[in-house]
Amino acid sequence: MTTPEPDMPSDSDGPAAASSVQGAPGGVRPSRKGKWVDLAAVLSFVALGLWVTGRLWLEPGSGVRDNQSDQSQFEWMMAHGARVVTHFAYPFHSNQMNVPDGVNLMANTSVLSISLPLTPVTLLLGPRVAFLVFLTVGMIATATAWYFLLSRVLIGTRGPAWLGAGFCAFAPAMVSHANGHPNIVSQFVVPLIIWRTLRLGEAGRWLRNGVLLALVIVWQAFLNLEILLMTAIGLGVIIGVLALGRADLRSRARPFIAGLAVAAGVAGLLLAYPLYVQFFGPDAYSGLSRLIRGYSSDLASFVAYSREALAGSPRTAAGLAKNPTEENSFFGWALVVLVIALVWWLRRSVVVLALAALGLLFAVLSLGREVRFDNRGTGVPGPWAALENLPILHSVVPTRWALAITPIIGLLLAYGAERARELASSHPAAKGQIRFVAATVLTMALLPIVPTPLPVTHLNPVPTFVTSGAWRPYVTGGRSVVALPLPDSTYAEPLRWSAATRLDMPLARGYFLGPDTRPNAEAPRVALFGAPPRPTSSFFGTIRRTGAVPPITPQGRVQAVDDLRFWRAGVVVLGPHEHETALRRGMTELTGIQPVFTGGVWVWDVRSLTD
């Protein structure tokens, strides 16, 4: 990545945090010793990234234990990116999943800014390895980007920059999302957006700086729009506060506004069509369901320890988050106390006060429409209740607002460490005591949240029936493969099968966000995880959950044939499953066709029913 030179010297009215808004060009280039320190910092991030994801690399047949569905989905997305390159496939929509309707990939996590560059990895080593590279390198790159932003632009010293960057990339919320959300943990573009935004005030470079900011905005838009929204809000608040509180910045307003206008224009032009497809194209939806918009942060979670932290466990996190992947607000009581103390200590800095206010805002928004404490509703309405139905915001999961607190705390830690360093330098007689106190306080706050390796689970290998291409004769003429159970948000194994074929194998249904077109939907075209249920998908969903075969009626048999025709099914496939016997019996009795076991799966040739 590009390494910005130091260009923001310190301010006398506060800690080095104030340097982030000075903007005076210049600075000292890194010395040879400094370059070795930079290398050591990056290598430490590599070690941390491999520590978190190491079990996935060391066990080739493994997957993330707590979120297998999202791993399967992202493997499919990596294969889609490769297909765009090799087949010139349309990038924003695909008919290789959810036959016959397809999937609006702009309205899902298509991660084109990563899947396209990683095409060689996907083609040579497979989608699982591409997923792991995305996950692991994403965390490492995030820490590295924050390190160079802090050490070159915001602070200017490496030790505090290393501390803040490490927290930004490996905090509990980030490690929680490493359970299957590589697009969330890959926040390396955010520091670039901050850097390029700060550069907008340079005189005479408004056009160049505006274009560069637009390019990194577009890059982030194809990685994760939710993170882009939070970044935009955070930067807007900080810059607005600084513009009001710092008279010396007003002289830079004209080039800043000009550059910002260029960035908005160029980014808007480049994103106009993709965003049109996302919001108005085929299979677009309008906001998340009320259930998903109810996913909020528990007030007690802010002082609790996440299950992936050294001091945490499933017991410490029980009931305080919707699932192990959304532990966005688990900072631990010691770190919360430290952050409050840091804000008080550095209160003379307008930057620190603005960061604290922004963090508090994000924390309040994350509480959702009703404040919950210790897994119980309090009856106290949250501000989010008045905002959740607004356009754009109706597609935000409220607990994710707490995710934006992580870089804020990372910045505060870096500024606090820099202030402690300055104190030690200005008081040589007490240098040892100051360093000891700072190290002790940081250790007490951060040691309990040191990440532990992600838990993994064994994944069934992709069946030979799939890898050998034995399915191909069944899908000629635009037919699809129907996998049992039919894939959805809780069972997405067939997406891994399709990814292994480079998406040549088209699937009925799948795991994605699409419009709820049922007559009884809670709102027109609100988002639904997967396609609207059909009688046959519900039938096999019951078997998957209970292991029992529901009563089979003549009407059920007719509906099964209708559904198979709707899905353009050429073949029905059942791989290894805990309820394999019940699933096999159900399909056999519904269709009257006896399956054949071949290539590690049970196969029903249903072309005679669907032709």
C-alpha positions in Angstrom: 0.0 0.0 0.0 1.0 3.6 -0.3 2.8 5.0 2.7 2.0 8.7 3.4 4.8 10.8 4.6 4.4 12.6 7.9 2.6 15.9 7.2 0.7 16.8 10.3 3.0 18.2 13.1 2.0 18.3 16.7 -0.2 21.0 18.3 0.7 22.8 21.5 -2.8 22.8 22.9 -3.3 19.1 23.3 -1.8 15.7 22.5 -0.5 14.6 19.2 -4.1 13.9 18.2 -4.3 17.5 17.2 -1.7 16.9 14.6 -4.2 15.1 12.4 -5.8 18.4 11.4 -2.8 20.7 11.1 -2.0 19.8 7.5 1.4 21.6 7.3 3.3 19.6 4.7 6.8 18.4 5.5 8.2 16.0 8.0 11.1 13.7 8.4 11.5 10.7 6.2 11.8 7.3 7.9 15.4 6.5 8.9 17.0 3.1 8.3 16.3 2.2 11.9 12.7 3.3 11.5 12.3 1.1 8.5 13.4 -1.9 10.5 10.9 -0.9 13.1 8.2 -0.7 10.5 9.1 -4.2 9.2 8.9 -5.6 12.8 5.5 -4.0 13.2 4.2 -5.5 10.0 5.6 -8.9 10.9 3.9 -8.8 14.3 0.6 -8.2 12.5 1.3 -11.1 10.2 1.9 -13.3 13.3 -1.3 -12.1 14.9 -3.3 -12.7 11.7 -1.9 -16.3 11.5 -2.5 -16.8 15.2 -6.2 -16.0 14.8 -6.7 -18.0 11.6 -4.0 -20.6 12.1 -6.2 -23.6 12.7 -8.0 -23.1 9.4 -4.6 -23.2 7.6 -3.3 -26.2 9.5 -6.4 -28.3 9.1 -7.1 -28.3 5.3 -10.6 -29.9 5.7 -11.8 -27.4 8.3 -14.1 -24.4 8.3 -15.1 -21.8 10.8 -17.1 -23.6 13.5 -19.5 -20.8 14.4 -20.5 -19.6 10.9 -20.2 -22.3 8.2 -23.0 -20.8 6.2 -21.2 -17.5 5.6 -17.9 -19.2 4.8 -19.8 -21.2 2.1 -21.4 -18.0 0.8 -18.0 -16.2 0.6 -16.4 -19.2 -1.2 -19.2 -18.9 -3.7 -18.6 -15.1 -4.0 -14.9 -15.7 -4.6 -15.8 -18.2 -7.4 -18.1 -15.6 -8.9 -15.3 -13.0 -9.0 -13.2 -15.5 -10.9 -16.1 -16.3 -13.2 -16.4 -12.6 -14.0 -12.7 -12.6 -15.2 -12.7 -16.0 -17.0 -16.2 -16.0 -18.5 -16.8 -12.2 -18.7 -19.9 -12.9 -16.5 -22.1 -10.0 -15.6 -20.7 -8.9 -12.2 -23.8 -7.5 -10.5 -26.3 -10.3 -10.9 -26.0 -14.1 -11.3 -28.4 -16.9 -12.4 -26.1 -19.6 -11.1 -27.8 -19.5 -7.7 -31.5 -19.3 -7.0 -32.6 -20.7 -10.4 -34.7 -19.4 -12.2 -34.8 -15.9 -10.6 -31.1 -15.4 -9.8 -29.5 -13.2 -7.2 -28.8 -9.4 -7.1 -25.2 -9.5 -6.1 -24.9 -5.7 -5.6 -27.5 -6.1 -2.9 -25.4 -8.9 -1.3 -21.8 -9.2 -0.2 -20.3 -9.8 -3.6 -16.9 -8.3 -2.6 -15.8 -7.6 -6.2 -12.9 -5.4 -5.1 -11.3 -8.5 -3.5 -12.7 -11.4 -5.5 -11.5 -10.0 -8.9 -7.9 -9.4 -7.8 -7.8 -12.8 -6.1 -8.9 -14.7 -9.2 -5.5 -16.4 -9.7 -5.7 -17.7 -6.1 -9.2 -19.0 -6.6 -8.4 -20.7 -9.9 -5.1 -22.2 -8.8 -5.8 -23.1 -5.2 -9.6 -23.2 -5.0 -12.3 -21.0 -3.3 -11.6 -22.2 0.2 -8.0 -21.0 0.0 -9.1 -17.7 -1.6 -11.5 -17.3 1.3 -8.7 -17.9 3.8 -6.4 -15.5 2.0 -9.1 -12.9 2.1 -9.7 -13.4 5.8 -6.1 -13.6 7.0 -4.6 -11.0 4.7 -7.5 -8.7 5.3 -6.8 -8.5 9.0 -3.1 -8.1 8.5 -3.6 -5.4 5.8 -6.0 -3.6 8.1 -3.5 -3.4 10.9 -0.7 -2.3 8.5 -2.8 0.4 7.0 -3.8 1.8 10.4 -0.1 1.6 11.5 1.1 3.7 8.6 -1.7 6.2 8.9 -1.0 6.7 12.6 2.8 6.7 12.4 3.0 8.9 9.3 0.0 11.2 9.4 -1.9 11.3 12.7 0.8 10.9 15.4 4.2 10.5 13.9 5.7 7.9 16.3 5.8 4.2 15.8 5.1 2.7 19.2 1.8 4.3 19.8 0.9 3.7 16.2 1.6 0.0 16.6 -0.6 -0.2 19.7 -3.5 1.6 18.0 -3.3 -0.3 14.8 -3.1 -3.6 16.5 -6.3 -2.8 18.4 -8.1 -1.6 15.2 -7.5 -4.9 13.5 -7.6 -7.5 16.3 -10.0 -6.1 18.8 -12.8 -8.5 20.0 -15.3 -7.2 17.5 -12.9 -7.8 14.6 -12.0 -11.3 15.8 -15.7 -12.1 16.3 -16.4 -11.1 12.6 -13.5 -13.3 11.5 -15.9 -16.1 12.1 -17.0 -15.9 8.4 -17.1 -12.2 7.7 -13.8 -11.4 5.8 -15.5 -8.3 4.3 -16.0 -6.8 7.8 -12.5 -7.5 9.1 -10.9 -6.2 5.9 -11.0 -2.5 6.8 -7.7 -1.6 5.3 -9.3 0.9 2.9 -10.7 3.0 5.8 -7.3 4.5 6.8 -6.8 5.3 3.1 -10.1 7.1 3.0 -9.1 9.1 6.2 -5.7 9.9 4.7 -7.1 11.1 1.4 -9.8 13.1 3.1 -7.2 14.9 5.2 -5.2 15.7 2.1 -8.2 17.5 0.5 -7.1 20.8 2.3 -3.8 21.0 0.3 -3.7 24.1 -1.7 -3.5 23.7 -5.5 -4.2 19.9 -5.5 -8.0 19.8 -5.1 -8.5 18.0 -8.4 -5.9 15.3 -7.9 -6.8 14.7 -4.3 -10.5 14.6 -5.1 -10.0 11.9 -7.7 -7.8 9.8 -5.4 -10.4 10.0 -2.6 -13.1 9.0 -5.1 -11.1 5.9 -6.1 -10.6 4.6 -2.5 -14.3 5.3 -1.8 -15.3 3.1 -4.8 -12.8 0.5 -3.7 -14.5 0.3 -0.3 -18.0 0.4 -1.9 -17.3 -2.9 -3.6 -15.9 -4.3 -0.3 -18.6 -3.3 2.2 -21.0 -0.4 2.0 -21.9 -0.6 5.7 -18.3 0.2 6.7 -18.3 3.0 4.1 -21.4 4.5 5.6 -19.9 4.5 9.1 -16.7 5.9 7.9 -18.5 8.8 6.1 -20.5 9.6 9.2 -17.5 9.5 11.5 -15.4 11.7 9.2 -18.2 14.1 8.8 -18.7 14.5 12.5 -14.9 14.9 13.2 -14.3 17.4 10.4 -17.5 19.3 11.3 -16.4 19.7 14.9 -12.9 20.7 13.9 -14.1 23.2 11.4 -16.2 24.9 14.2 -13.5 24.7 16.8 -10.3 25.5 14.9 -10.1 28.9 13.3 -6.8 28.1 11.7 -8.4 25.5 9.5 -10.8 27.8 7.8 -8.2 29.0 5.4 -8.1 25.5 4.0 -11.9 25.3 3.5 -11.9 26.3 -0.2 -9.6 23.5 -1.5 -11.2 21.1 0.9 -14.7 21.7 -0.4 -13.5 21.7 -4.0 -11.7 18.4 -3.6 -14.7 16.9 -1.7 -17.0 18.0 -4.6 -14.7 16.3 -7.1 -14.6 13.1 -4.9 -18.4 13.1 -4.7 -18.8 13.7 -8.4 -16.3 11.0 -9.6 -17.4 8.4 -7.0 -21.1 9.1 -7.8 -20.4 8.7 -11.5 -18.5 5.4 -11.0 -21.1 4.0 -8.6 -24.3 5.3 -10.3 -25.0 2.2 -12.3 -24.0 -0.4 -9.6 -26.1 1.4 -7.0 -29.0 1.6 -9.5 -28.8 -2.2 -9.8 -28.6 -2.6 -6.1 -31.7 -0.6 -5.3 -33.8 -0.8 -8.4 -32.4 -3.7 -10.4 -33.8 -7.3 -10.7 -34.2 -9.0 -7.3 -33.5 -5.8 -5.4 -35.1 -5.5 -1.9 -36.1 -2.5 0.2 -34.6 -2.7 3.7 -34.0 -5.5 6.1 -36.8 -7.3 8.0 -37.9 -6.0 11.3 -36.5 -9.1 13.0 -32.9 -8.4 11.6 -33.3 -4.7 12.4 -33.9 -5.8 16.0 -30.4 -7.2 16.3 -28.9 -4.7 18.8 -26.2 -4.4 21.4 -26.9 -5.4 25.0 -25.9 -2.6 27.4 -24.2 -5.2 29.6 -22.1 -6.4 26.6 -19.9 -3.3 26.7 -18.1 -4.4 29.9 -18.3 -8.2 29.1 -15.6 -10.3 27.4 -16.2 -11.9 24.1 -15.9 -15.7 23.6 -12.8 -15.3 21.4 -11.0 -13.1 24.0 -8.4 -14.6 26.4 -10.6 -13.7 29.4 -13.8 -14.7 27.6 -15.8 -17.8 26.9 -19.3 -18.8 25.7 -20.4 -18.3 29.3 -19.2 -14.6 29.5 -21.0 -13.8 26.2 -24.1 -15.9 26.7 -27.3 -14.0 25.8 -25.5 -10.7 25.1 -25.2 -11.1 21.3 -27.4 -12.7 18.7 -24.6 -15.0 17.6 -20.8 -15.4 17.9 -20.2 -13.4 14.8 -21.9 -10.3 16.1 -20.0 -9.6 19.3 -19.5 -6.0 18.3 -19.6 -4.3 21.7 -17.5 -6.6 23.9 -14.7 -4.4 25.3 -14.4 -5.6 28.9 -14.8 -3.5 32.0 -11.0 -2.7 32.3 -10.8 -1.2 28.8 -14.0 0.8 29.3 -12.5 2.3 32.4 -9.2 3.1 30.7 -11.0 4.8 27.7 -13.0 7.0 30.1 -9.8 7.9 31.9 -8.0 8.7 28.6 -10.8 11.0 27.5 -10.6 12.9 30.7 -6.8 13.0 30.7 -6.7 14.3 27.1 -9.8 16.5 27.3 -7.9 19.6 26.1 -7.8 18.1 22.7 -10.8 18.9 20.5 -10.0 15.7 18.4 -10.2 13.5 21.5 -13.4 15.1 22.6 -14.9 14.7 19.1 -13.8 11.0 19.0 -15.4 10.4 22.4 -18.6 12.0 21.4 -18.7 10.0 18.2 -18.0 6.8 20.0 -20.9 7.5 22.4 -23.2 8.3 19.5 -22.3 4.9 17.8 -22.8 3.1 21.1 -26.3 4.6 21.7 -27.3 3.8 18.1 -26.2 0.2 18.5 -28.7 -0.2 21.4 -31.5 -0.5 18.8 -35.1 0.4 19.2 -35.3 -0.8 22.8 -32.5 -0.7 25.3 -31.6 -4.2 26.6 -29.6 -5.0 29.7 -28.3 -8.5 30.5 -30.5 -10.1 27.9 -33.7 -8.4 29.1 -35.7 -5.6 27.7 -35.8 -2.5 29.8 -38.8 -0.8 28.1 -36.6 2.3 27.4 -36.8 3.2 23.8 -33.5 3.9 22.0 -33.0 6.7 19.4 -32.7 4.1 16.7 -36.5 3.6 16.9 -36.9 7.0 15.2 -34.3 6.2 12.5 -34.6 2.6 11.6 -37.2 3.1 8.9 -35.4 5.9 7.0 -34.0 5.1 3.6 -30.5 3.5 3.7 -30.7 3.2 7.5 -33.4 0.5 7.1 -30.7 -1.7 5.7 -28.3 -1.3 8.7 -28.2 -3.9 11.5 -28.1 -1.7 14.6 -25.6 -3.7 16.5 -23.0 -3.0 13.7 -22.9 0.6 14.9 -20.8 -0.7 17.9 -18.3 -2.0 15.4 -17.4 1.6 14.5 -16.3 2.1 18.1 -13.3 -0.2 17.6 -11.2 2.2 15.5 -12.2 5.1 17.8 -10.8 3.3 20.8 -7.7 2.3 18.7 -7.1 6.0 18.0 -7.6 7.0 21.7 -5.2 4.3 22.8 -2.6 5.6 20.3 -3.1 9.2 21.4 -2.9 8.2 25.1 0.3 6.2 24.5 1.8 9.2 22.6 1.0 11.5 25.4 2.6 9.2 27.9 5.7 9.1 25.7 5.8 12.9 25.6 5.5 13.0 29.4 8.4 10.5 29.8 10.5 12.6 27.4 9.8 15.8 29.2 10.4 14.4 32.7 13.7 12.3 32.4 13.9 11.7 36.2 10.5 10.0 36.2 10.8 8.3 32.8 11.0 4.8 34.3 8.0 5.3 36.6 5.9 6.8 33.8 6.7 3.9 31.4 6.0 1.4 34.1 2.6 2.9 35.0 1.7 3.1 31.3 2.7 -0.4 30.6 0.9 -1.7 33.6 -2.3 0.1 32.8 -2.3 -1.0 29.2 -1.6 -4.6 30.1 -4.4 -4.7 32.6 -6.9 -3.4 30.0 -5.7 -5.2 26.9 -4.4 -8.6 28.1 -7.9 -9.9 28.9 -9.0 -9.2 25.3 -6.0 -10.7 23.5 -7.5 -12.9 20.8 -7.5 -16.6 20.8 -7.5 -18.8 17.7 -10.8 -19.2 15.8 -12.5 -22.5 16.6 -12.9 -24.7 13.6 -14.9 -27.7 12.6 -14.5 -30.5 10.0 -16.2 -29.9 6.7 -17.4 -32.7 4.6 -15.4 -32.9 1.4 -17.1 -31.9 -1.8 -18.6 -35.1 -3.2 -17.0 -36.8 -6.2 -20.3 -36.5 -8.0 -19.7 -32.8 -8.0 -15.9 -32.6 -8.6 -16.0 -35.2 -11.4 -18.6 -33.3 -13.3 -21.0 -36.2 -13.3 -23.9 -33.7 -12.8 -23.3 -32.0 -16.1 -25.6 -34.2 -18.3 -28.5 -33.4 -16.0 -28.3 -29.6 -16.3 -28.3 -29.3 -20.1 -30.9 -27.0 -21.5 -30.9 -24.6 -18.6 -31.8 -27.1 -15.9 -30.6 -26.8 -12.3 -29.3 -29.0 -9.4 -31.6 -29.3 -6.4 -29.7 -30.1 -3.3 -31.2 -31.7 -0.2 -31.9 -30.1 2.1 -32.4 -27.0 -0.1 -29.8 -24.4 0.8 -30.6 -21.4 2.9 -29.0 -19.3 5.6 -28.7 -22.3 8.0 -27.6 -24.8 5.5 -25.3 -23.5 2.7 -23.2 -26.5 2.0 -24.3 -26.7 -1.7 -22.8 -23.3 -2.3 -19.4 -24.8 -1.6 -20.2 -27.5 -4.2 -21.1 -24.9 -6.8 -18.0 -22.9 -5.9 -15.8 -26.0 -6.5 -17.2 -26.2 -10.1 -16.4 -22.5 -10.6 -20.1 -21.9 -10.6 -20.7 -24.1 -13.6 -23.2 -26.0 -11.4 -26.4 -24.0 -11.2 -28.4 -24.3 -7.9 -32.0 -24.0 -7.0 -32.5 -21.6 -4.1 -29.5 -20.6 -2.0 -28.2 -18.4 0.8 -28.5 -14.7 -0.1 -30.7 -11.6 0.6 -33.6 -11.2 -1.8 -37.0 -9.6 -1.9 -39.8 -11.2 0.1 -42.5 -11.4 -2.6 -45.1 -13.4 -0.5 -48.6 -11.9 -0.3 -48.3 -11.8 3.5 -44.8 -10.2 3.6 -44.4 -7.7 6.5 -43.6 -4.9 3.9 -43.3 -4.8 0.1 -40.1 -6.5 -1.1 -38.4 -6.4 2.3 -35.2 -8.5 2.5 -35.5 -12.2 3.1 -32.7 -14.6 3.7 -33.0 -16.8 0.7 -35.9 -17.2 -1.7 -39.5 -17.1 -0.5 -40.4 -20.6 0.8 -42.2 -23.1 -1.4 -44.1 -26.2 -0.2 -41.3 -28.5 -1.0 -38.5 -26.4 0.5 -40.6 -26.1 3.7 -41.1 -29.9 3.6 -37.4 -30.6 3.6 -36.7 -27.8 6.0 -38.9 -29.6 8.5 -37.0 -32.8 8.0 -33.6 -31.0 8.4 -34.7 -29.5 11.7 -36.5 -32.5 13.2 -35.3 -35.6 11.4 -39.0 -36.7 11.0 -40.8 -37.0 7.6 -44.1 -35.0 7.6 -47.2 -36.8 6.3 -47.1 -37.1 2.5 -50.3 -36.4 0.7 -51.4 -36.4 -2.9 -51.4 -32.6 -2.9 -47.9 -32.7 -1.5 -46.8 -34.9 -4.4 -48.4 -32.5 -6.9 -46.7 -29.5 -5.2 -43.4 -31.2 -5.3 -43.6 -31.7 -9.1 -44.7 -28.1 -9.5 -41.7 -26.9 -7.4 -39.3 -29.1 -9.3 -40.6 -27.6 -12.6 -40.3 -24.1 -11.2 -36.7 -24.7 -10.2 -36.1 -26.3 -13.7 -34.7 -29.2 -11.9 -32.7 -31.8 -13.8 -31.4 -33.7 -10.8 -31.9 -33.9 -7.1 -28.8 -34.6 -5.0 -28.5 -35.6 -1.3 -25.0 -35.5 0.2 -23.9 -36.6 3.7 -26.3 -35.3 6.4 -27.3 -36.3 9.9 -30.9 -36.9 8.7 -29.9 -38.5 5.4 -32.3 -41.4 5.8 -35.3 -39.3 6.4 -34.4 -36.9 3.6 -34.0 -39.8 1.2 -37.3 -41.3 2.2 -39.1 -38.0 1.8 -37.8 -37.3 -1.7 -38.4 -40.9 -2.8 -42.0 -40.9 -1.6 -42.8 -37.5 -3.0 -41.5 -38.3 -6.5 -41.9 -42.1 -6.8 -38.3 -42.2 -8.2 -35.8 -44.5 -6.6 -32.4 -42.8 -6.1 -29.0 -44.1 -7.1 -26.0 -43.8 -4.9 -23.0 -42.6 -6.9 -20.0 -40.3 -6.4 -20.7 -40.1 -2.6 -24.3 -38.8 -3.0 -27.9 -40.0 -3.6 -29.1 -39.0 -7.0 -32.7 -38.6 -8.3 -33.0 -38.1 -12.1 -36.1 -35.9 -12.2 -36.0 -34.9 -15.9 -39.0 -37.1 -16.7 -41.0 -35.1 -14.2 -39.9 -31.6 -15.3 -39.6 -31.9 -19.1 
